[in-house]
């Protein structure tokens, strides 16, 4: 039996990817500094994505391993994740390598992209290496962390079926993240981009709180939904956003914890949303992965197109944002369609050759 379509997941993913686009778009400097902090919060859309991904993984993991963990079931699990992540990601990597050649992302510490770096990227293992995690696309750390989570998820989630164990594991993860964050600030310093930012943000450990929040919510969803109504969730969301906006210097782990709570409250607030509502947001959410991979190209294009526009700055900004989202959506839909049809053709040929 197929999984029931849940509108709220696409709605939340649509909101999250627009948040990420806004953060990257505003780095073009269109709006002045007083908006900088507000728009920088859009980067936390990635943490919402991690909560959603971990939530779905925890919800469906037992169906993928009905007879427990086995080599065959694990192989099928990893294959399904590679088929989902790799094709569009591969297209983005090849496109970027053609454009930039071997010139690395300077913030990663890699001036030249070597062959080992490229191989690690194509194997989806680039996030294991601090200097490589963001060195080609500048945003690929997210895919790397997600794939590493998928690698360990069966071993982790199949052994913590009890709610008590899930809560304890979340507490352990939160405590470890807090200690690591403090140790990095004290011994390394926040100016070390590769070490501090990688461990605190771009690594599996850095994203452990959002990921475990998704797992925790999957296990206590029924309880929370029965206690917190949609209206209550919206009120709590406003309260949380006020805390996030007012307290700007929170440690990274605490910020991630608050945004993980935001993601869980969004799941409650939009639960059982009517199918005919939020159609554009749902369409964007359904194609959020492709949009994420290619939106930086569209930002560069739109900034170039808008360079000579002399009208009101807010019109320029909003018009540019709409163009970026629309162009990224079109590219994502086209490439996703091509990938799906290609995979279907390959599967058909393999079946005809070895079975028919």
C-alpha positions as CSV (number, residue, x, y, z in Angstrom):
1,X,0.0,0.0,0.0
2,X,1.4,3.4,-1.0
3,X,2.1,6.1,1.4
4,X,-0.7,8.6,1.9
5,X,0.0,11.9,0.3
6,X,0.4,14.6,3.0
7,X,0.0,18.2,1.8
8,X,1.7,19.7,4.8
9,X,5.0,18.2,3.9
10,X,5.2,19.9,0.5
11,X,3.9,23.1,2.0
12,X,6.6,23.2,4.6
13,X,9.3,22.2,2.1
14,X,8.0,25.0,-0.2
15,X,8.3,27.5,2.6
16,X,11.8,26.2,3.6
17,X,13.3,26.4,0.1
18,X,12.0,29.9,-0.4
19,X,13.7,30.8,2.9
20,X,17.0,29.4,1.7
21,X,16.7,31.3,-1.7
22,X,16.0,34.6,0.2
23,X,19.2,34.2,2.2
24,X,21.4,33.4,-0.8
25,X,19.7,36.1,-2.9
26,X,20.2,38.8,-0.4
27,X,23.9,38.2,-0.4
28,X,23.8,40.1,-3.7
29,X,23.5,43.3,-1.5
30,X,20.2,44.6,-2.8
31,X,18.7,45.5,0.5
32,X,20.6,47.4,3.3
33,X,22.2,46.0,6.4
34,X,19.2,46.4,8.7
35,X,17.5,43.6,6.9
36,X,20.6,41.4,7.0
37,X,19.8,39.4,10.1
38,X,16.2,38.8,9.2
39,X,17.1,37.4,5.8
40,X,20.0,35.4,7.2
41,X,17.4,33.4,9.2
42,X,16.4,31.9,5.8
43,X,19.4,29.6,6.0
44,X,17.6,27.7,8.8
45,X,15.4,26.3,6.1
46,X,18.0,23.6,5.8
47,X,17.4,22.6,9.4
48,X,13.7,22.3,8.6
49,X,14.5,20.1,5.7
50,X,16.6,17.8,8.0
51,X,13.7,17.6,10.4
52,X,11.3,16.6,7.6
53,X,13.7,14.1,6.1
54,X,14.4,12.4,9.5
55,X,10.7,12.4,10.3
56,X,9.9,10.6,7.1
57,X,12.7,8.2,7.5
58,X,11.7,7.3,11.1
59,X,8.1,6.9,10.0
60,X,8.8,4.5,7.1
61,X,11.9,2.7,8.2
62,X,10.1,-0.4,9.5
63,X,8.3,-0.8,6.2
64,X,11.6,-0.9,4.4
65,X,12.9,-3.5,6.8
66,X,9.9,-5.8,7.6
67,X,12.1,-8.7,8.6
68,X,14.7,-6.7,10.4
69,X,18.1,-5.5,9.2
70,X,19.6,-7.7,6.5
71,X,22.3,-7.1,3.9
72,X,19.7,-7.3,1.0
73,X,17.3,-4.9,2.7
74,X,20.1,-2.5,3.5
75,X,21.4,-2.7,-0.1
76,X,17.9,-1.9,-1.4
77,X,17.6,1.0,1.1
78,X,20.8,2.6,0.0
79,X,20.0,2.0,-3.7
80,X,16.7,3.8,-3.3
81,X,18.4,6.8,-1.7
82,X,21.1,7.0,-4.4
83,X,18.5,6.9,-7.1
84,X,16.7,9.8,-5.4
85,X,19.7,12.0,-4.6
86,X,22.4,11.2,-7.2
87,X,21.0,12.0,-10.8
88,X,20.1,15.7,-10.3
89,X,23.1,16.2,-8.0
90,X,25.4,14.7,-10.6
91,X,24.0,17.0,-13.3
92,X,24.6,20.0,-10.9
93,X,28.2,18.8,-10.2
94,X,29.1,18.3,-13.9
95,X,27.6,21.7,-14.8
96,X,29.5,23.5,-12.1
97,X,32.8,21.8,-12.9
98,X,32.4,22.8,-16.6
99,X,31.8,26.4,-15.5
100,X,34.4,26.8,-12.8
101,X,36.9,24.1,-13.8
102,X,39.2,23.2,-10.9
103,X,38.8,26.5,-9.1
104,X,37.6,25.7,-5.5
105,X,35.4,27.5,-3.2
106,X,37.9,29.8,-1.4
107,X,36.1,29.6,2.0
108,X,36.5,25.8,2.1
109,X,40.3,26.2,2.1
110,X,40.6,24.3,-1.2
111,X,42.1,26.5,-3.9
112,X,42.2,23.7,-6.4
113,X,39.7,20.9,-6.7
114,X,41.7,17.7,-6.9
115,X,40.7,14.4,-8.2
116,X,40.1,12.8,-4.8
117,X,37.7,15.7,-4.0
118,X,35.7,15.1,-7.2
119,X,35.5,11.4,-6.6
120,X,34.3,11.9,-3.0
121,X,31.6,14.3,-4.4
122,X,30.4,11.8,-6.9
123,X,30.3,9.1,-4.3
124,X,28.2,11.4,-2.0
125,X,30.9,11.1,0.6
126,X,32.3,14.6,0.4
127,X,30.9,15.7,3.7
128,X,33.3,13.3,5.5
129,X,36.1,15.8,4.7
130,X,35.9,19.4,6.2
131,X,37.8,21.0,3.3
132,X,35.7,19.4,0.6
133,X,32.1,19.5,2.0
134,X,31.3,22.8,0.2
135,X,34.1,23.2,-2.3
136,X,32.3,22.8,-5.6
137,X,28.6,23.8,-5.5
138,X,28.9,25.8,-2.2
139,X,25.7,24.2,-1.0
140,X,26.4,20.4,-1.4
141,X,27.1,19.9,2.3
142,X,23.3,19.4,2.7
143,X,23.3,16.4,0.4
144,X,26.4,15.0,2.0
145,X,24.9,15.2,5.5
146,X,21.6,13.7,4.3
147,X,23.4,10.7,2.6
148,X,25.5,10.0,5.7
149,X,22.3,10.0,7.8
150,X,20.7,7.6,5.4
151,X,23.7,5.3,5.7
152,X,23.4,5.0,9.5
153,X,19.6,5.4,9.9
154,X,18.7,1.7,9.7
155,X,21.3,0.7,12.3
156,X,20.2,3.6,14.6
157,X,16.4,3.6,14.2
158,X,15.7,-0.1,14.1
159,X,17.3,-0.4,17.6
160,X,15.4,2.4,19.3
161,X,11.8,1.4,18.7
162,X,10.8,2.5,22.3
163,X,9.8,6.1,22.9
164,X,11.9,6.1,26.1
165,X,15.0,5.2,24.1
166,X,14.3,7.9,21.5
167,X,13.9,10.6,24.2
168,X,17.1,9.5,25.9
169,X,19.0,9.5,22.6
170,X,17.8,13.0,21.8
171,X,19.0,14.2,25.2
172,X,22.4,12.6,24.6
173,X,22.7,14.2,21.2
174,X,21.6,17.6,22.6
175,X,24.2,17.4,25.4
176,X,27.0,16.3,23.1
177,X,26.2,19.1,20.6
178,X,26.3,21.7,23.5
179,X,29.6,20.4,24.7
180,X,31.2,20.3,21.3
181,X,29.9,23.8,20.4
182,X,31.4,25.2,23.6
183,X,34.7,23.4,23.1
184,X,35.0,24.7,19.5
185,X,34.3,28.3,20.6
186,X,36.8,28.1,23.5
187,X,39.6,26.1,21.9
188,X,39.3,26.8,18.1
189,X,37.5,30.1,17.8
190,X,34.7,31.1,15.5
191,X,37.1,32.5,12.8
192,X,38.3,29.1,11.7
193,X,35.9,28.5,8.9
194,X,36.9,25.0,8.0
195,X,37.0,23.5,11.5
196,X,34.5,25.5,13.4
197,X,31.8,26.0,10.8
198,X,32.2,22.4,9.5
199,X,31.8,20.7,12.8
200,X,29.2,23.1,14.1
201,X,27.1,23.4,11.0
202,X,28.1,21.4,7.9
203,X,28.8,18.0,9.4
204,X,26.5,15.1,10.5
205,X,27.3,16.0,14.1
206,X,26.4,19.6,13.5
207,X,23.0,18.6,12.2
208,X,22.4,15.9,14.8
209,X,19.8,18.0,16.7
210,X,17.5,18.7,13.7
211,X,17.8,15.1,12.6
212,X,17.1,13.7,16.0
213,X,14.2,16.2,16.4
214,X,12.6,14.7,13.3
215,X,13.0,11.2,14.7
216,X,11.7,12.3,18.1
217,X,8.6,13.9,16.5
218,X,7.9,10.8,14.5
219,X,7.6,8.9,17.7
220,X,5.6,11.4,19.7
221,X,3.5,12.9,16.9
222,X,0.2,11.4,18.0
223,X,0.7,12.6,21.6
224,X,1.7,16.2,20.5
225,X,-1.1,16.4,18.0
226,X,-3.7,15.5,20.6
227,X,-2.3,18.0,23.1
228,X,-1.5,20.9,20.7
229,X,-4.2,22.2,18.3
230,X,-3.5,24.0,15.1
231,X,-4.3,27.4,16.6
232,X,-2.0,26.7,19.6
233,X,0.8,25.7,17.2
234,X,0.5,29.0,15.3
235,X,0.7,30.9,18.6
236,X,3.7,29.0,19.7
237,X,5.3,29.6,16.3
238,X,4.9,33.3,16.7
239,X,6.4,33.1,20.2
240,X,9.4,31.0,19.0
241,X,10.1,33.4,16.1
242,X,10.1,36.3,18.5
243,X,12.7,34.6,20.7
244,X,14.8,33.7,17.6
245,X,14.6,37.3,16.3
246,X,15.3,39.0,19.7
247,X,18.1,36.7,20.8
248,X,20.5,36.9,17.9
249,X,23.7,35.6,19.6
250,X,22.4,32.2,20.6
251,X,24.9,29.3,20.2
252,X,24.5,27.3,17.0
253,X,23.2,24.2,18.7
254,X,20.5,26.2,20.5
255,X,19.5,28.0,17.3
256,X,19.2,24.6,15.6
257,X,17.1,23.3,18.5
258,X,14.7,26.3,18.3
259,X,14.3,25.9,14.5
260,X,13.7,22.2,14.9
261,X,10.8,23.1,17.2
262,X,9.6,25.5,14.5
263,X,9.6,22.6,12.0
264,X,7.6,20.4,14.4
265,X,5.1,23.1,15.1
266,X,4.7,23.7,11.3
267,X,3.9,20.0,10.9
268,X,1.2,20.4,13.5
269,X,-0.1,23.7,12.2
270,X,-0.4,22.5,8.6
271,X,-1.6,18.9,9.4
272,X,-4.4,17.7,7.2
273,X,-4.3,20.8,5.1
274,X,-6.9,20.7,2.3
275,X,-5.5,19.5,-1.1
276,X,-6.8,22.5,-3.0
277,X,-4.9,25.0,-0.9
278,X,-1.4,26.5,-1.2
279,X,-1.1,25.0,-4.7
280,X,1.9,27.1,-5.8
281,X,3.8,26.5,-2.5
282,X,3.1,22.7,-2.7
283,X,4.4,22.7,-6.3
284,X,7.6,24.4,-5.1
285,X,7.9,22.0,-2.2
286,X,7.5,19.0,-4.4
287,X,10.4,20.2,-6.5
288,X,12.4,21.6,-3.7
289,X,15.4,19.3,-4.1
290,X,16.0,20.4,-7.7
291,X,15.4,24.0,-6.8
292,X,18.0,23.8,-4.1
293,X,20.6,22.4,-6.4
294,X,20.1,25.0,-9.2
295,X,18.9,28.2,-7.5
296,X,22.4,29.7,-7.2
297,X,22.7,29.7,-11.0
298,X,19.3,31.5,-11.2
299,X,20.4,34.1,-8.6
300,X,23.5,35.0,-10.6
301,X,21.4,35.3,-13.8
302,X,18.7,37.5,-12.2
303,X,21.3,39.7,-10.5
304,X,22.9,40.3,-13.9
305,X,19.5,41.0,-15.5
306,X,18.5,43.4,-12.8
307,X,21.8,45.3,-12.7
308,X,20.5,48.2,-14.8
309,X,17.0,48.4,-13.3
310,X,16.5,51.9,-11.7
311,X,13.0,51.5,-10.2
312,X,12.0,51.1,-6.6
313,X,14.4,48.7,-4.8
314,X,11.6,46.7,-3.2
315,X,10.1,46.0,-6.6
316,X,13.5,45.1,-7.9
317,X,14.0,42.7,-5.0
318,X,10.6,41.1,-5.1
319,X,10.6,40.8,-8.8
320,X,14.0,39.2,-8.8
321,X,12.9,36.7,-6.1
322,X,9.9,35.7,-8.1
323,X,12.0,35.2,-11.2
324,X,14.5,33.1,-9.3
325,X,11.9,30.8,-7.8
326,X,10.0,30.5,-11.1
327,X,13.2,29.7,-13.2
328,X,14.5,27.3,-10.6
329,X,11.1,25.5,-10.5
330,X,11.0,25.2,-14.3
331,X,14.6,23.8,-14.5
332,X,13.8,21.4,-11.6
333,X,10.6,20.1,-13.2
334,X,12.3,19.6,-16.6
335,X,15.4,17.8,-15.2
336,X,13.3,15.7,-12.8
337,X,11.1,14.6,-15.7
338,X,14.1,13.7,-17.8
339,X,15.7,11.8,-15.0
340,X,12.5,9.8,-14.2
341,X,12.0,8.9,-17.8
342,X,15.6,7.9,-18.2
343,X,15.5,5.7,-15.1
344,X,12.2,4.1,-16.3
345,X,13.7,3.3,-19.7
346,X,16.8,1.8,-18.1
347,X,14.7,-0.3,-15.7
348,X,12.6,-1.6,-18.6
349,X,15.7,-2.5,-20.7
350,X,17.2,-4.4,-17.8
351,X,14.0,-6.2,-17.1
352,X,13.6,-7.2,-20.7
353,X,17.2,-8.4,-20.9
354,X,17.4,-10.5,-17.7
355,X,13.8,-11.5,-17.0
356,X,11.8,-11.6,-20.2
